[in-house]
Amino acid sequence: MPDDRGDFDLARVAALARLALTPDEATLYRTQLRAILAFAAQLRDVPTDGVAPMTHVWSPALPERPDHARPSLPPDEALGNAPDTVAEPRLVRVPRVLG
């Protein structure tokens, strides 16, 4: 899409996005897209030799705890705060949402 000078076909980009742009919007978006592409070019030139690949840019502050199996809540306690229940087979009743 963009060439070495950072030019691009704004009409094609707008068509791909299914946008109908006024001339003023086209001027504004062309300026903004050029700035975005110039920034991307700067990022491409950043030296990343010796930088390990990352899966996330955020590392959790707290370590994850190990997962241990334990007994679940008794059914009466689990259903205790439900607004409407069915006694047997111990279900939560909800309003009908589909035909």
C-alpha positions in Angstrom: 0.0 0.0 0.0 2.5 2.7 1.0 5.6 3.2 -1.1 9.1 4.2 0.0 8.0 7.9 0.2 5.1 7.1 2.6 2.5 7.8 -0.1 -0.7 5.8 -0.2 -3.9 5.7 -2.1 -6.4 7.2 0.4 -9.3 6.5 -1.9 -8.4 2.8 -1.8 -8.0 2.8 2.0 -11.4 4.6 2.4 -13.0 2.1 0.0 -11.7 -0.8 2.0 -13.1 0.7 5.2 -16.3 1.5 3.3 -16.0 5.2 4.1 -17.4 8.1 2.0 -15.0 11.0 2.7 -15.6 14.6 2.1 -12.6 16.6 0.6 -11.9 18.1 4.1 -12.0 14.7 5.8 -9.7 13.3 3.0 -7.2 16.0 3.7 -7.3 15.4 7.5 -7.1 11.7 7.2 -4.3 11.8 4.7 -2.2 13.9 7.1 -3.0 11.6 10.0 -2.2 8.5 8.1 1.1 9.9 6.9 2.0 10.7 10.5 1.0 7.1 11.6 3.1 5.6 8.8 6.1 7.8 9.6 5.9 6.6 13.2 5.7 3.0 12.1 8.8 3.6 10.0 10.6 4.9 13.0 9.6 1.8 15.0 10.9 -0.4 12.2 14.3 1.2 12.6 14.6 0.7 16.3 17.4 -1.8 17.1 16.0 -4.9 18.7 19.0 -7.2 18.6 19.3 -9.1 21.8 15.7 -8.3 22.9 13.8 -11.4 23.8 10.4 -11.9 22.2 7.5 -11.2 24.6 4.0 -12.7 24.9 2.8 -9.7 26.9 4.0 -6.2 27.5 2.6 -6.4 31.0 4.0 -8.7 33.7 1.7 -9.5 36.6 2.6 -7.9 39.9 1.4 -10.9 41.9 2.6 -14.4 41.2 -0.1 -16.9 40.3 -1.0 -19.4 43.0 -1.1 -23.1 42.3 -4.4 -24.6 41.5 -5.7 -27.1 44.1 -8.8 -29.2 43.9 -11.2 -28.7 46.7 -14.8 -29.5 47.4 -17.4 -27.2 45.9 -20.2 -25.4 47.7 -23.1 -27.4 48.9 -26.1 -26.9 46.5 -28.3 -25.2 49.1 -25.5 -22.7 49.8 -24.8 -22.1 46.1 -28.4 -21.5 45.3 -29.0 -19.5 48.5 -28.9 -16.0 46.9 -30.7 -17.0 43.7 -34.0 -15.0 43.3 -36.0 -18.0 42.0 -35.1 -21.6 42.3 -36.7 -25.0 41.6 -36.5 -27.4 44.5 -35.8 -30.5 42.5 -33.5 -30.9 40.7 -32.0 -27.8 42.4 -32.0 -25.3 39.5 -32.1 -21.5 39.1 -35.2 -20.3 37.3 -34.7 -17.5 34.8 -37.1 -15.5 32.6 -37.7 -17.0 29.2 -35.8 -15.0 26.5 -36.3 -17.0 23.4 -39.7 -17.9 21.7 
